[in-house]
Amino acid sequence: MRLYYAPGTISVAVAIALHEAGLEFEPVLVSFKEAAQTKPDFLAVNPKGRVPTLEISGTYLTETGALLDYIAAIAPDAGLVPADPLEAAHMRSVMYYLASTMHVNHAHGRRGSRWADAPESHADMAAKVPHTMAESARYVQNHCLRGPFVMGAGFSIADPYLFMLCSWLTGDGVELADFPRIAAYLERMRARASVRAVTDQGMLPA
Ligand SMILES: N[C@@H](CCC(=O)N[C@@H](CS)C(=O)NCC(=O)O)C(=O)O
């Protein structure tokens, strides 16, 4: 498998899950500095011009949640999805929230041109990010962390996803001291071998 990624982005959640599952993969850097995600070579890999993309036997799979589910399915012994269907649905409810709301809140900071053209519209959207990301952090802290991990005691594919989004909070102007359970969660995740491995691979700032 080849994982198309950019450092510090949501694609790193997939790399963390691959390590947790004990699966080997070849990381392929997509340089945002060179706008590689907008070039024809990469658009052939992912027509949406985004990371992550996972290349599996010549096919390309996109969308973080789908990739995480695929990894869990091919490595069942890693136990990355709860066996109980209702518990699994609760886990995916967190993941859908992260994809549809929290990630989108974050994107309003630097990717305003997706939604508007006027520079003052971009500035207005960016100015709102500390507020919307703090709202997301409040929801996450109160409703998405049942215990040390999203699903309580057990690690699941929702954790790499939540970890990456929470790792953006400080840069988005959110005071982590206001969210002590998230601050502790970030430290807990950074201590895991999978997160140390992606850090050593240069996917996350040390
Ligand atoms: N829903 C997509 C979102 C992916 C996404 O927006 N990735 C960002 C990085 S965090 C990206 O590739 N941005 C490049 C761009 O907007 O040019 C997923 O979860 O896979």
The ligand as a MOL file (V3000), in Angstrom:
LIG
                    3D

  0  0  0     0  0            999 V3000
M  V30 BEGIN CTAB
M  V30 COUNTS 20 19 0 0 0
M  V30 BEGIN ATOM
M  V30 1 N -12.9380 14.7950 3.5900 0
M  V30 2 C -11.5490 14.6550 3.2200 0
M  V30 3 C -10.8210 15.9700 3.4890 0
M  V30 4 C -9.3610 15.8730 3.1240 0
M  V30 5 C -8.7010 17.2430 3.1960 0
M  V30 6 O -9.3460 18.3000 3.1320 0
M  V30 7 N -7.3610 17.2260 3.3170 0
M  V30 8 C -6.6320 18.4690 3.3350 0
M  V30 9 C -5.4680 18.3750 4.3160 0
M  V30 10 S -6.0070 18.3010 6.0050 0
M  V30 11 C -6.0640 18.7460 1.9490 0
M  V30 12 O -5.6600 17.8210 1.2720 0
M  V30 13 N -5.9990 20.0140 1.5430 0
M  V30 14 C -5.4020 20.3890 0.3160 0
M  V30 15 C -6.0640 21.5660 -0.3340 0
M  V30 16 O -7.1110 22.0280 0.1500 0
M  V30 17 O -5.5020 22.0520 -1.3170 0
M  V30 18 C -10.9050 13.5090 3.9980 0
M  V30 19 O -11.1500 13.4200 5.2060 0
M  V30 20 O -10.1710 12.7190 3.4070 0
M  V30 END ATOM
M  V30 BEGIN BOND
M  V30 1 1 1 2
M  V30 2 1 2 3
M  V30 3 1 2 18
M  V30 4 1 3 4
M  V30 5 1 4 5
M  V30 6 2 5 6
M  V30 7 1 5 7
M  V30 8 1 7 8
M  V30 9 1 8 9
M  V30 10 1 8 11
M  V30 11 1 9 10
M  V30 12 2 11 12
M  V30 13 1 11 13
M  V30 14 1 13 14
M  V30 15 1 14 15
M  V30 16 2 15 16
M  V30 17 1 15 17
M  V30 18 2 18 19
M  V30 19 1 18 20
M  V30 END BOND
M  V30 END CTAB
M  END
